[in-house]
Amino acid sequence: HRLHCVQNMGLAEIEDEFDQQVEEMIEVAKDELHLIPLYSSWRAWEAPEPTLDDETHADLLEALKTNNPAAADASREGDVRQPKANWQMAVETVADAEARKAAAAEKAAAAAAADGEKR
């Protein structure tokens, strides 16, 4: 979009379009040029998918262990044949557990309310 504006607009129009001085835009662009080699060296696009035994996803692994021990073992051992299926299963397991807890809490509240009406 910026390239199109630079090629087809005057300075005043560009400044109005981006609500910024052209000089400021040039400085920002120069700063961004310094980031290109860094982004290239980081190679973030090659980052591996997280595994189920990542510390930040311990609750998902625990849920998967409970409901599908074989899948949890495969994930822990580095078997990456179906990591997305394992993740999906773990997420669904956690969601199911939360839904069951919520339903049980609603049932308990309804029973308590009914008990209170009987008294």
All heavy atoms as an XYZ file, in Angstrom:
917
protein
N       0.829     -1.187      0.000
C       0.000      0.000      0.000
C       0.879      1.258      0.000
O       0.622      2.192     -0.743
C      -0.944     -0.042      1.190
C      -1.794      1.190      1.341
N      -2.813      1.493      0.490
C      -1.740      2.191      2.240
C      -3.361      2.642      0.872
N      -2.736      3.070      1.934
N       1.910      1.241      0.838
C       2.791      2.415      0.905
C       3.500      2.646     -0.417
O       3.617      3.785     -0.854
C       3.825      2.253      2.017
C       3.239      2.422      3.391
C       4.307      2.395      4.441
N       3.689      2.547      5.745
C       4.360      2.718      6.855
N       5.680      2.735      6.839
N       3.740      2.859      7.995
N       3.988      1.587     -1.036
C       4.678      1.723     -2.309
C       3.747      2.335     -3.351
O       4.140      3.246     -4.090
C       5.203      0.368     -2.790
C       5.922      0.373     -4.140
C       7.142      1.289     -4.091
C       6.325     -1.044     -4.514
N       2.517      1.856     -3.386
C       1.542      2.406     -4.335
C       1.333      3.904     -4.076
O       1.283      4.704     -5.020
C       0.214      1.661     -4.205
C      -0.889      2.266     -5.006
N      -0.968      2.116     -6.376
C      -1.945      3.038     -4.642
C      -2.038      2.766     -6.820
N      -2.641      3.336     -5.787
N       1.224      4.284     -2.800
C       1.023      5.700     -2.466
C       2.224      6.536     -2.880
O       2.067      7.634     -3.424
C       0.760      5.853     -0.970
S      -0.833      5.184     -0.454
N       3.430      6.029     -2.614
C       4.646      6.773     -2.970
C       4.734      6.959     -4.480
O       5.141      8.014     -4.970
C       5.902      6.063     -2.415
C       7.181      6.647     -2.989
C       5.910      6.148     -0.891
N       4.333      5.942     -5.221
C       4.420      6.012     -6.677
C       3.339      6.890     -7.292
O       3.534      7.427     -8.375
C       4.318      4.601     -7.278
C       5.521      3.742     -6.973
C       5.335      2.296     -7.414
O       4.218      1.834     -7.611
N       6.449      1.590     -7.567
N       2.221      7.070     -6.602
C       1.080      7.743     -7.224
C       0.597      8.997     -6.512
O      -0.376      9.601     -6.953
C      -0.087      6.758     -7.340
C       0.263      5.585     -8.218
O       0.592      5.761     -9.383
N       0.201      4.388     -7.666
N       1.232      9.403     -5.426
C       0.756     10.567     -4.672
C       1.895     11.556     -4.452
O       3.061     11.193     -4.487
C       0.219     10.139     -3.297
C      -0.979      9.272     -3.300
S      -1.389      8.872     -1.584
C      -3.013      8.224     -1.773
N       1.507     12.760     -4.132
C       2.472     13.780     -3.746
C       2.764     13.677     -2.259
O       2.099     12.952     -1.514
N       3.773     14.437     -1.785
C       4.175     14.377     -0.387
C       3.042     14.730      0.571
O       2.843     14.049      1.579
C       5.381     15.296     -0.142
C       6.701     14.861     -0.785
C       7.783     15.897     -0.507
C       7.122     13.502     -0.292
N       2.313     15.784      0.262
C       1.220     16.204      1.149
C       0.147     15.121      1.235
O      -0.383     14.835      2.322
C       0.617     17.510      0.659
N      -0.144     14.487      0.099
C      -1.158     13.422      0.090
C      -0.686     12.196      0.897
O      -1.466     11.586      1.619
C      -1.466     12.988     -1.338
C      -2.162     14.064     -2.161
C      -2.276     13.653     -3.619
O      -1.238     13.268     -4.208
O      -3.401     13.706     -4.149
N       0.603     11.890      0.778
C       1.155     10.755      1.529
C       1.082     11.026      3.026
O       0.665     10.167      3.809
C       2.616     10.483      1.101
C       2.652      9.979     -0.344
C       3.279      9.478      2.037
C       4.045      9.886     -0.929
N       1.452     12.243      3.432
C       1.408     12.591      4.848
C      -0.019     12.562      5.374
O      -0.263     12.131      6.505
C       2.059     13.953      5.076
C       3.566     13.905      4.889
C       4.236     15.269      5.030
O       3.537     16.300      5.067
O       5.478     15.284      5.096
N      -0.968     12.986      4.573
C      -2.373     12.926      4.989
C      -2.855     11.471      5.084
O      -3.571     11.105      6.026
C      -3.262     13.691      4.004
C      -3.094     15.190      4.115
O      -2.588     15.659      5.165
O      -3.471     15.895      3.148
N      -2.445     10.665      4.121
C      -2.875      9.264      4.076
C      -2.409      8.497      5.310
O      -3.147      7.718      5.896
C      -2.334      8.588      2.807
C      -2.619      7.117      2.697
C      -4.079      6.790      2.405
O      -4.821      7.659      1.906
O      -4.456      5.648      2.687
N      -1.142      8.719      5.719
C      -0.564      7.947      6.820
C      -0.511      8.720      8.125
O      -0.061      8.179      9.139
C       0.840      7.463      6.440
C       0.809      6.486      5.305
C       1.158      6.867      4.027
C       0.398      5.177      5.510
C       1.119      5.972      2.979
C       0.353      4.276      4.476
C       0.713      4.668      3.196
N      -0.952      9.971      8.114
C      -0.959     10.811      9.306
C       0.423     10.822      9.964
O       0.569     10.624     11.166
C      -2.028     10.327     10.283
C      -2.333     11.378     11.336
O      -2.227     12.576     11.021
O      -2.669     11.000     12.475
N       1.446     11.015      9.115
C       2.827     11.008      9.581
C       3.677     11.796      8.588
O       3.391     11.812      7.394
C       3.312      9.553      9.650
C       4.594      9.345     10.381
C       4.933      7.859     10.505
O       4.365      7.022      9.810
N       5.861      7.553     11.376
N       4.717     12.440      9.088
C       5.633     13.162      8.221
C       6.440     12.160      7.389
O       6.817     11.098      7.879
C       6.615     13.992      9.056
C       5.967     15.100      9.862
C       5.679     16.315      9.005
O       6.432     16.628      8.085
N       4.592     17.005      9.301
N       6.713     12.512      6.145
C       7.486     11.630      5.270
C       8.862     11.369      5.863
O       9.368     10.237      5.808
C       7.582     12.216      3.840
C       8.572     11.434      3.002
C       6.220     12.236      3.174
N       9.468     12.372      6.477
C      10.780     12.201      7.087
C      10.741     11.133      8.184
O      11.664     10.320      8.319
C      11.293     13.529      7.668
C      11.615     14.587      6.620
C      10.383     15.365      6.143
O       9.251     15.113      6.637
O      10.554     16.221      5.262
N       9.665     11.139      8.974
C       9.509     10.127     10.027
C       9.356      8.737      9.417
O       9.919      7.756      9.924
C       8.279     10.437     10.885
C       8.409     11.676     11.735
C       7.096     12.038     12.412
O       6.039     11.493     12.030
O       7.134     12.863     13.328
N       8.607      8.646      8.331
C       8.417      7.363      7.659
C       9.741      6.828      7.125
O      10.008      5.622      7.189
C       7.391      7.507      6.526
C       5.991      7.814      7.035
S       4.825      8.189      5.723
C       4.691      6.609      4.927
N      10.592      7.713      6.640
C      11.904      7.299      6.130
C      12.765      6.755      7.275
O      13.431      5.721      7.132
C      12.602      8.469      5.398
C      11.856      8.787      4.108
C      14.073      8.163      5.139
C      12.286     10.068      3.425
N      12.747      7.424      8.435
C      13.524      6.959      9.589
C      13.033      5.589     10.057
O      13.835      4.706     10.371
C      13.451      7.975     10.735
C      14.229      9.238     10.480
C      15.702      8.975     10.201
O      16.332      8.184     10.948
O      16.233      9.555      9.233
N      11.735      5.415     10.106
C      11.177      4.117     10.508
C      11.605      3.032      9.521
O      11.994      1.928      9.917
C       9.633      4.187     10.619
C       9.028      2.807     10.766
C       9.225      5.089     11.768
N      11.554      3.342      8.238
C      11.957      2.370      7.209
C      13.429      1.999      7.364
O      13.806      0.832      7.227
C      11.681      2.930      5.819
N      14.274      2.988      7.673
C      15.695      2.693      7.877
C      15.884      1.767      9.080
O      16.691      0.835      9.036
C      16.481      3.989      8.077
C      16.691      4.780      6.812
C      17.472      6.061      7.101
C      17.667      6.886      5.858
N      18.371      8.164      6.142
N      15.147      2.034     10.152
C      15.226      1.157     11.334
C      14.785     -0.263     10.985
O      15.389     -1.239     11.430
C      14.359      1.702     12.470
C      14.921      2.966     13.080
O      16.128      3.244     12.891
O      14.144      3.687     13.750
N      13.734     -0.377     10.197
C      13.231     -1.691      9.811
C      14.241     -2.444      8.948
O      14.323     -3.670      9.011
C      11.887     -1.564      9.104
C      10.777     -1.145     10.045
C       9.462     -0.851      9.343
O       9.424     -0.821      8.098
O       8.463     -0.653     10.053
N      15.029     -1.714      8.159
C      16.056     -2.361      7.342
C      17.083     -3.092      8.207
O      17.626     -4.117      7.803
C      16.756     -1.344      6.443
C      15.986     -0.895      5.214
C      16.748      0.217      4.495
C      15.753     -2.065      4.265
N      17.351     -2.567      9.396
C      18.303     -3.213     10.300
C      17.749     -4.537     10.839
O      18.508     -5.402     11.261
C      18.664     -2.287     11.469
C      19.409     -1.068     11.045
N      20.716     -1.106     10.623
C      19.025      0.227     10.971
C      21.109      0.108     10.295
N      20.099      0.944     10.507
N      16.441     -4.683     10.838
C      15.826     -5.903     11.358
C      15.877     -7.066     10.371
O      15.828     -8.224     10.781
C      14.365     -5.635     11.728
C      14.123     -4.737     12.926
C      12.645     -4.451     13.072
C      14.668     -5.394     14.180
N      15.979     -6.776      9.096
C      15.921     -7.832      8.084
C      16.963     -8.918      8.327
O      16.614    -10.111      8.353
C      15.996     -7.243      6.659
C      14.737     -6.423      6.382
C      16.179     -8.346      5.622
C      14.781     -5.631      5.093
N      18.240     -8.581      8.536
C      19.213     -9.657      8.788
C      18.908    -10.437     10.070
O      19.138    -11.634     10.144
C      20.559     -8.937      8.901
C      20.344     -7.548      8.471
C      18.885     -7.274      8.454
N      18.382     -9.733     11.080
C      18.038    -10.418     12.325
C      16.917    -11.428     12.094
O      17.010    -12.579     12.528
C      17.633     -9.405     13.393
C      18.730     -8.486     13.893
C      18.152     -7.434     14.823
C      19.811     -9.289     14.584
N      15.856    -10.992     11.425
C      14.751    -11.909     11.128
C      15.252    -13.107     10.328
O      14.846    -14.239     10.563
C      13.635    -11.213     10.356
C      12.764    -10.315     11.193
C      12.402     -9.056     10.745
C      12.277    -10.713     12.428
C      11.594     -8.223     11.499
C      11.473     -9.889     13.201
C      11.137     -8.650     12.728
O      10.342     -7.837     13.474
N      16.142    -12.848      9.399
C      16.689    -13.924      8.578
C      17.478    -14.911      9.427
O      17.367    -16.123      9.251
C      17.575    -13.334      7.487
O      18.147    -14.348      6.720
N      18.271    -14.407     10.365
C      19.072    -15.306     11.204
C      18.210    -16.065     12.206
O      18.544    -17.183     12.588
C      20.166    -14.529     11.925
O      19.611    -13.677     12.905
N      17.091    -15.494     12.641
C      16.213    -16.163     13.604
C      15.458    -17.328     12.979
O      15.114    -18.278     13.659
C      15.220    -15.184     14.203
C      15.841    -14.114     15.042
C      17.036    -14.165     15.704
C      15.303    -12.824     15.292
N      17.271    -12.990     16.353
C      16.218    -12.137     16.119
C      14.142    -12.170     14.911
C      15.997    -10.848     16.569
C      13.926    -10.891     15.361
C      14.853    -10.235     16.183
N      15.179    -17.234     11.683
C      14.490    -18.287     10.932
C      13.224    -18.763     11.655
O      12.962    -19.960     11.779
C      15.427    -19.446     10.651
C      16.702    -19.006      9.931
C      17.625    -20.106      9.574
N      17.150    -20.933      8.490
C      17.191    -20.614      7.207
N      17.663    -19.445      6.837
N      16.760    -21.452      6.303
N      12.452    -17.824     12.137
C      11.256    -18.141     12.918
C      10.252    -18.981     12.129
O       9.472    -19.730     12.718
C      10.593    -16.857     13.394
N      10.269    -18.882     10.835
C       9.325    -19.656     10.024
C       9.636    -21.151     10.071
O       8.830    -21.966      9.676
C       9.321    -19.155      8.576
C      10.676    -19.228      7.929
C      11.208    -20.275      7.253
C      11.669    -18.207      7.926
N      12.478    -19.981      6.827
C      12.792    -18.703      7.222
C      11.734    -16.915      8.440
C      13.950    -17.962      7.029
C      12.900    -16.196      8.242
C      13.978    -16.706      7.544
N      10.815    -21.519     10.579
C      11.192    -22.923     10.679
C      11.002    -23.474     12.091
O      11.409    -24.593     12.376
C      12.651    -23.109     10.264
C      12.903    -22.828      8.810
C      14.370    -22.978      8.443
O      15.198    -23.245      9.334
O      14.668    -22.824      7.257
N      10.410    -22.721     12.967
C      10.247    -23.164     14.346
C       9.418    -24.442     14.386
O       8.397    -24.551     13.698
C       9.570    -22.075     15.171
N       9.841    -25.416     15.168
C       9.073    -26.653     15.261
C       7.761    -26.415     15.988
O       7.656    -25.494     16.808
C       9.981    -27.575     16.063
C      10.830    -26.654     16.874
C      11.009    -25.420     16.022
N       6.804    -27.245     15.673
C       5.540    -27.145     16.390
C       5.764    -27.575     17.827
O       6.600    -28.439     18.100
C       4.493    -28.045     15.738
C       4.020    -27.504     14.422
C       2.708    -28.130     14.002
O       1.946    -28.562     14.881
O       2.468    -28.171     12.800
N       5.044    -26.986     18.762
C       5.213    -27.391     20.159
C       4.783    -28.842     20.343
O       3.932    -29.338     19.618
C       4.283    -26.442     20.921
C       3.316    -25.958     19.911
C       4.012    -25.989     18.585
N       5.391    -29.496     21.305
C       5.003    -30.862     21.617
C       4.146    -30.841     22.862
O       4.127    -29.867     23.607
C       6.237    -31.744     21.845
O       6.964    -31.201     22.933
C       7.115    -31.805     20.610
N       3.470    -31.928     23.098
C       2.570    -31.977     24.237
C       3.290    -31.972     25.575
O       2.679    -31.756     26.597
C       1.681    -33.212     24.148
C       0.567    -33.081     23.121
C      -0.134    -34.410     22.956
C      -0.429    -32.025     23.550
N       4.597    -32.191     25.587
C       5.292    -32.179     26.865
C       5.959    -30.844     27.147
O       6.743    -30.733     28.065
C       6.286    -33.330     26.966
C       7.336    -33.304     25.882
O       7.211    -32.508     24.946
O       8.282    -34.090     25.980
N       5.651    -29.807     26.376
C       6.148    -28.474     26.700
C       5.625    -28.076     28.075
O       4.490    -28.345     28.426
C       5.666    -27.435     25.677
C       6.409    -27.521     24.361
O       7.424    -28.235     24.317
O       5.966    -26.878     23.409
N       6.483    -27.431     28.860
C       6.083    -27.047     30.217
C       4.827    -26.192     30.231
O       4.001    -26.305     31.127
C       7.225    -26.298     30.896
C       8.393    -27.176     31.258
C       9.492    -26.395     31.926
O       9.212    -25.352     32.531
O      10.644    -26.845     31.827
N       4.668    -25.343     29.232
C       3.532    -24.432     29.222
C       2.228    -25.141     28.906
O       1.161    -24.575     29.069
C       3.740    -23.314     28.192
O       3.984    -23.907     26.920
C       4.913    -22.447     28.580
N       2.312    -26.398     28.470
C       1.097    -27.123     28.105
C       0.946    -28.395     28.923
O       0.389    -29.380     28.469
C       1.112    -27.438     26.608
C       1.140    -26.197     25.779
N       2.321    -25.639     25.339
C       0.149    -25.388     25.353
C       2.040    -24.540     24.667
N       0.752    -24.364     24.654
N       1.438    -28.359     30.143
C       1.395    -29.537     31.002
C      -0.040    -29.980     31.281
O      -0.312    -31.173     31.369
C       2.122    -29.262     32.304
N      -0.968    -29.022     31.406
C      -2.358    -29.398     31.671
C      -2.951    -30.182     30.511
O      -3.708    -31.134     30.713
C      -3.207    -28.164     31.982
C      -3.181    -27.123     30.889
O      -2.205    -27.100     30.096
O      -4.117    -26.321     30.823
N      -2.576    -29.819     29.290
C      -3.079    -30.567     28.142
C      -2.498    -31.979     28.124
O      -3.199    -32.943     27.843
C      -2.740    -29.848     26.835
C      -3.432    -28.518     26.609
C      -2.953    -27.900     25.304
C      -4.929    -28.674     26.588
N      -1.228    -32.104     28.440
C      -0.603    -33.421     28.471
C      -1.259    -34.274     29.557
O      -1.535    -35.448     29.344
C       0.897    -33.313     28.719
C       1.643    -34.642     28.792
C       1.491    -35.417     27.487
C       3.102    -34.417     29.093
N      -1.523    -33.675     30.706
C      -2.157    -34.416     31.797
C      -3.539    -34.917     31.385
O      -3.899    -36.065     31.644
C      -2.257    -33.516     33.037
C      -2.380    -34.263     34.330
C      -1.243    -35.249     34.551
O      -0.070    -34.926     34.310
O      -1.542    -36.376     34.971
N      -4.298    -34.063     30.709
C      -5.622    -34.478     30.232
C      -5.504    -35.582     29.195
O      -6.285    -36.534     29.187
C      -6.361    -33.279     29.644
N      -4.528    -35.480     28.339
C      -4.338    -36.502     27.315
C      -3.906    -37.817     27.949
O      -4.355    -38.882     27.541
C      -3.311    -36.034     26.283
C      -3.169    -36.895     25.037
C      -4.500    -36.982     24.292
C      -2.113    -36.330     24.118
N      -3.058    -37.757     28.981
C      -2.642    -38.975     29.682
C      -3.851    -39.711     30.248
O      -3.931    -40.925     30.200
C      -1.697    -38.638     30.837
C      -0.304    -38.322     30.460
C       0.479    -38.049     31.747
C       1.797    -37.411     31.493
N       2.466    -37.034     32.747
N      -4.781    -38.934     30.786
C      -5.960    -39.525     31.395
C      -6.852    -40.207     30.363
O      -7.361    -41.290     30.590
C      -6.774    -38.436     32.129
O      -5.925    -37.824     33.089
C      -8.003    -39.007     32.791
N      -7.027    -39.572     29.231
C      -7.998    -40.052     28.252
C      -7.416    -40.857     27.100
O      -8.137    -41.592     26.445
C      -8.793    -38.873     27.695
C      -9.677    -38.292     28.756
O     -10.715    -38.846     29.061
N      -9.244    -37.204     29.366
N      -6.125    -40.700     26.832
C      -5.508    -41.460     25.749
C      -4.021    -41.627     26.058
O      -3.177    -40.942     25.498
C      -5.718    -40.751     24.409
C      -5.325    -41.618     23.242
O      -4.543    -42.555     23.380
N      -5.852    -41.301     22.081
N      -3.690    -42.553     26.969
C      -2.303    -42.721     27.385
C      -1.344    -43.016     26.229
O      -0.211    -42.548     26.231
C      -2.356    -43.894     28.369
C      -3.773    -43.958     28.816
C      -4.597    -43.439     27.678
N      -1.795    -43.762     25.236
C      -0.915    -44.102     24.112
C      -0.509    -42.850     23.347
O       0.655    -42.688     22.971
C      -1.598    -45.094     23.184
N      -1.448    -41.956     23.118
C      -1.137    -40.716     22.404
C      -0.207    -39.838     23.229
O       0.712    -39.223     22.698
C      -2.415    -39.961     22.063
N      -0.427    -39.795     24.537
C       0.449    -39.004     25.406
C       1.862    -39.560     25.395
O       2.831    -38.814     25.300
C      -0.102    -38.979     26.830
N       1.999    -40.890     25.457
C       3.322    -41.510     25.415
C       4.011    -41.224     24.094
O       5.197    -40.916     24.051
C       3.231    -43.020     25.641
C       2.864    -43.368     27.069
O       3.031    -42.500     27.946
O       2.398    -44.499     27.289
N       3.270    -41.331     23.003
C       3.851    -41.070     21.683
C       4.341    -39.630     21.597
O       5.414    -39.367     21.061
C       2.824    -41.347     20.588
N       3.576    -38.700     22.126
C       3.966    -37.294     22.083
C       5.195    -37.054     22.943
O       6.099    -36.322     22.554
C       2.828    -36.408     22.572
O       1.748    -36.506     21.695
N       5.254    -37.669     24.104
C       6.369    -37.484     25.012
C       7.648    -38.075     24.425
O       8.731    -37.561     24.629
C       6.063    -38.128     26.357
C       6.940    -37.636     27.467
C       6.618    -38.215     28.838
N       5.215    -38.312     29.173
C       4.490    -39.442     29.102
N       5.023    -40.547     28.695
N       3.224    -39.446     29.456
N       7.519    -39.169     23.678
C       8.683    -39.829     23.110
C       9.138    -39.200     21.802
O      10.042    -39.695     21.158
C       8.376    -41.315     22.901
C       8.189    -42.048     24.213
C       7.575    -43.425     24.037
O       7.415    -43.857     22.874
O       7.247    -44.042     25.049
N       8.472    -38.134     21.374
C       8.903    -37.441     20.170
C       8.287    -37.986     18.896
O       8.719    -37.657     17.808
N       7.299    -38.843     19.021
C       6.610    -39.364     17.832
C       5.740    -38.244     17.292
O       4.759    -37.855     17.904
C       5.748    -40.570     18.212
C       5.076    -41.205     17.009
O       5.143    -40.608     15.909
O       4.491    -42.278     17.164
N       6.130    -37.692     16.156
C       5.424    -36.529     15.627
C       4.577    -36.881     14.412
O       4.259    -36.035     13.605
C       6.417    -35.396     15.256
C       7.064    -34.851     16.501
C       7.458    -35.898     14.267
N       4.175    -38.132     14.307
C       3.366    -38.523     13.159
C       2.014    -37.825     13.165
O       1.499    -37.467     12.130
C       3.175    -40.030     13.124
C       4.421    -40.776     12.711
C       4.198    -42.231     12.799
N       4.174    -42.591     14.217
C       4.039    -43.820     14.689
N       3.905    -44.818     13.864
N       4.034    -44.060     15.973
N       1.449    -37.628     14.349
C       0.143    -36.984     14.425
C       0.089    -35.956     15.551
O      -0.787    -36.000     16.393
C      -0.947    -38.030     14.639
C      -1.108    -38.975     13.488
C      -2.244    -39.939     13.748
O      -2.523    -40.294     14.875
N      -2.902    -40.334     12.693
N       1.014    -34.993     15.580
C       0.997    -34.048     16.702
C      -0.249    -33.189     16.733
O      -0.777    -32.888     17.790
C       2.253    -33.208     16.480
C       2.530    -33.313     15.021
C       2.069    -34.698     14.635
N      -0.743    -32.787     15.565
C      -1.930    -31.931     15.560
C      -3.144    -32.686     16.072
O      -3.963    -32.140     16.802
C      -2.180    -31.384     14.162
C      -1.158    -30.342     13.768
C      -1.483    -29.706     12.469
C      -0.393    -28.683     12.149
N      -0.674    -27.910     10.994
N      -3.256    -33.968     15.709
C      -4.369    -34.771     16.209
C      -4.270    -34.903     17.722
O      -5.275    -34.810     18.426
C      -4.364    -36.144     15.552
N      -3.052    -35.087     18.240
C      -2.868    -35.188     19.679
C      -3.233    -33.887     20.381
O      -3.890    -33.889     21.418
C      -1.419    -35.567     20.007
C      -1.093    -36.971     19.571
O      -1.982    -37.760     19.248
N       0.178    -37.287     19.527
N      -2.791    -32.761     19.812
C      -3.140    -31.462     20.388
C      -4.640    -31.268     20.404
O      -5.222    -30.842     21.392
C      -2.496    -30.319     19.591
C      -1.132    -29.987     20.064
C       0.040    -30.253     19.425
C      -0.780    -29.339     21.275
N       1.091    -29.819     20.171
C       0.622    -29.252     21.310
C      -1.507    -28.832     22.336
C       1.300    -28.680     22.359
C      -0.819    -28.261     23.384
C       0.559    -28.178     23.387
N      -5.268    -31.571     19.269
C      -6.721    -31.386     19.176
C      -7.428    -32.251     20.214
O      -8.348    -31.805     20.874
C      -7.210    -31.729     17.769
C      -8.673    -31.446     17.555
C      -9.020    -29.977     17.692
O      -8.240    -29.111     17.360
N     -10.190    -29.694     18.207
N      -6.969    -33.472     20.363
C      -7.574    -34.371     21.333
C      -7.408    -33.823     22.747
O      -8.341    -33.837     23.546
C      -6.936    -35.752     21.226
C      -7.606    -36.796     22.081
S      -6.772    -38.394     21.949
C      -6.651    -38.596     20.192
N      -6.230    -33.320     23.055
C      -5.986    -32.773     24.389
C      -6.840    -31.544     24.647
O      -7.427    -31.400     25.717
C      -4.505    -32.427     24.554
N      -6.939    -30.667     23.664
C      -7.761    -29.455     23.823
C      -9.222    -29.842     24.019
O      -9.909    -29.300     24.894
C      -7.580    -28.515     22.610
C      -8.607    -27.405     22.634
C      -6.173    -27.941     22.612
N      -9.704    -30.780     23.223
C     -11.093    -31.231     23.365
C     -11.308    -31.886     24.721
O     -12.347    -31.703     25.348
C     -11.450    -32.194     22.240
C     -11.581    -31.499     20.897
C     -11.736    -32.469     19.737
O     -11.740    -33.701     19.963
O     -11.846    -31.985     18.603
N     -10.331    -32.633     25.205
C     -10.441    -33.289     26.500
C     -10.560    -32.262     27.616
O     -11.398    -32.391     28.503
C      -9.213    -34.194     26.742
O      -9.185    -35.179     25.711
C      -9.270    -34.871     28.086
N      -9.719    -31.230     27.564
C      -9.786    -30.170     28.577
C     -11.126    -29.449     28.490
O     -11.768    -29.189     29.510
C      -8.605    -29.186     28.416
C      -8.794    -27.966     29.285
C      -7.295    -29.888     28.741
N     -11.575    -29.154     27.279
C     -12.867    -28.472     27.112
C     -14.006    -29.337     27.640
O     -14.920    -28.835     28.304
C     -13.092    -28.124     25.645
N     -13.953    -30.647     27.362
C     -14.988    -31.556     27.867
C     -14.996    -31.594     29.387
O     -16.053    -31.578     30.017
C     -14.780    -32.977     27.323
C     -15.095    -33.087     25.841
O     -15.741    -32.166     25.287
O     -14.694    -34.102     25.242
N     -13.810    -31.649     29.983
C     -13.714    -31.680     31.442
C     -14.285    -30.402     32.052
O     -15.007    -30.450     33.042
C     -12.267    -31.885     31.876
N     -13.984    -29.265     31.437
C     -14.511    -27.996     31.943
C     -16.030    -27.944     31.797
O     -16.729    -27.454     32.680
C     -13.855    -26.824     31.219
C     -12.395    -26.643     31.602
C     -11.686    -25.573     30.789
O     -12.299    -24.997     29.868
O     -10.504    -25.330     31.079
N     -16.545    -28.465     30.693
C     -18.002    -28.483     30.488
C     -18.669    -29.390     31.519
O     -19.732    -29.049     32.056
C     -18.324    -28.943     29.073
N     -18.051    -30.540     31.809
C     -18.617    -31.445     32.825
C     -18.620    -30.789     34.197
O     -19.583    -30.894     34.948
C     -17.828    -32.760     32.860
C     -18.162    -33.704     31.715
C     -17.607    -35.106     31.957
N     -16.159    -35.142     32.132
C     -15.282    -35.208     31.138
N     -15.709    -35.264     29.884
N     -13.992    -35.240     31.384
N     -17.526    -30.070     34.548
C     -17.473    -29.371     35.832
C     -18.560    -28.310     35.925
O     -19.219    -28.160     36.948
C     -16.107    -28.717     36.025
C     -15.007    -29.674     36.371
C     -13.690    -28.916     36.523
C     -12.526    -29.856     36.669
N     -11.241    -29.129     36.696
N     -18.747    -27.554     34.824
C     -19.767    -26.504     34.813
C     -21.157    -27.113     34.956
O     -22.000    -26.593     35.706
C     -19.663    -25.683     33.531
N     -21.407    -28.223     34.263
C     -22.718    -28.875     34.343
C     -22.962    -29.404     35.754
O     -24.073    -29.287     36.290
C     -22.802    -30.001     33.319
N     -21.925    -29.967     36.366
C     -22.066    -30.479     37.734
C     -22.338    -29.338     38.705
O     -23.165    -29.472     39.618
C     -20.805    -31.237     38.138
N     -21.681    -28.211     38.526
C     -21.897    -27.050     39.393
C     -23.318    -26.521     39.231
O     -23.982    -26.179     40.221
C     -20.882    -25.958     39.082
N     -23.822    -26.478     37.999
C     -25.202    -26.034     37.764
C     -26.195    -26.993     38.409
O     -27.178    -26.565     39.018
C     -25.471    -25.934     36.262
C     -24.819    -24.751     35.595
C     -25.094    -24.710     34.098
O     -26.105    -25.294     33.645
O     -24.294    -24.093     33.382
N     -25.932    -28.280     38.278
C     -26.817    -29.290     38.863
C     -26.840    -29.152     40.382
O     -27.899    -29.220     41.009
C     -26.355    -30.684     38.443
C     -27.276    -31.788     38.868
C     -26.794    -33.123     38.329
C     -27.711    -34.243     38.761
N     -27.263    -35.549     38.257
N     -25.665    -28.947     40.980
C     -25.577    -28.782     42.427
C     -26.309    -27.524     42.880
O     -27.008    -27.528     43.895
C     -24.117    -28.750     42.864
N     -26.164    -26.447     42.116
C     -26.854    -25.194     42.472
C     -28.356    -25.366     42.362
O     -29.114    -24.887     43.222
C     -26.374    -24.068     41.561
N     -28.814    -26.059     41.324
C     -30.249    -26.296     41.160
C     -30.775    -27.169     42.286
O     -31.869    -26.926     42.830
C     -30.521    -26.939     39.803
N     -30.014    -28.182     42.685
C     -30.437    -29.061     43.786
C     -30.495    -28.287     45.089
O     -31.425    -28.462     45.892
C     -29.477    -30.245     43.903
N     -29.525    -27.416     45.311
C     -29.519    -26.611     46.533
C     -30.703    -25.652     46.551
O     -31.341    -25.453     47.593
C     -28.207    -25.842     46.652
N     -31.029    -25.084     45.411
C     -32.168    -24.163     45.327
C     -33.472    -24.925     45.577
O     -34.357    -24.447     46.290
C     -32.185    -23.479     43.968
N     -33.582    -26.110     45.009
C     -34.786    -26.919     45.197
C     -34.912    -27.357     46.653
O     -35.990    -27.370     47.219
C     -34.758    -28.138     44.278
N     -33.793    -27.682     47.263
C     -33.784    -28.090     48.685
C     -34.200    -26.905     49.554
O     -34.913    -27.078     50.517
C     -32.388    -28.588     49.073
C     -32.375    -29.213     50.440
O     -33.339    -29.921     50.775
O     -31.391    -28.970     51.184
N     -33.751    -25.720     49.204
C     -34.115    -24.536     49.952
C     -35.594    -24.202     49.835
O     -36.217    -23.731     50.780
N     -36.196    -24.490     48.704
C     -37.632    -24.238     48.512
C     -38.477    -25.211     49.306
O     -39.576    -24.877     49.757
C     -37.981    -24.342     47.026
C     -37.440    -23.206     46.195
C     -37.726    -23.380     44.699
O     -38.453    -24.333     44.328
O     -37.237    -22.560     43.923
N     -37.988    -26.433     49.487
C     -38.740    -27.453     50.231
C     -38.809    -27.115     51.714
O     -39.725    -27.519     52.397
C     -38.085    -28.824     50.047
C     -38.268    -29.392     48.670
C     -37.623    -30.750     48.572
C     -37.741    -31.310     47.169
N     -37.062    -32.606     47.037
N     -37.813    -26.392     52.185
C     -37.761    -26.083     53.631
C     -38.623    -24.934     53.917
O     -39.332    -24.308     54.094
C     -36.349    -25.767     54.051
C     -35.510    -27.008     54.012
C     -34.118    -26.681     54.463
N     -33.322    -27.910     54.344
C     -32.134    -28.027     54.818
N     -31.588    -27.033     55.468
N     -31.473    -29.125     54.686
